[in-house]
Amino acid sequence: MKGTPAHILTQCGIDTFTHLSEAYLSRSASPLIYALSSIGLALFVEAWPNLALEGDMAREKIFNASWLGRLCLASAGLGVIHGIADEIGAYKSWYQGKVCGQLLLPFFDLFANSDNDLQ
């Protein structure tokens, strides 16, 4: 990850956050997935402010958060944001993290105003 431009790291970080939050919010998530995605989200929060710096600690944390996010999403199932982002990616050459970042806040607004509970 050394030498990776900040804008690429940022988009990868947003993709990581989206994996973790979609897995955590999934109706298919098990207690193990809740625990692992919570750990991944904590790593993300610790790493995010320093991700663009050249130090290895933040990048290592985001790498571990990304690994946990992919593991969790594979177990809990694809979320709506990645479902849409994957379709857009088939037609546009945008980074998936960029598309996820554009969809994330509107999705959270819809989720907050819905009658759906996690359980």
Secondary structure by P-SEA (a helix, b strand, c coil): cccccaaaaaaaaaaaaaaaaaaaacccccaaaaaaaaaaaaaaaacccccccccaaaaaaaaaaaaaaaaaaaaacccaaaaaaaaaaacccccaaaaaaaaaaaaaaaaaacccccc
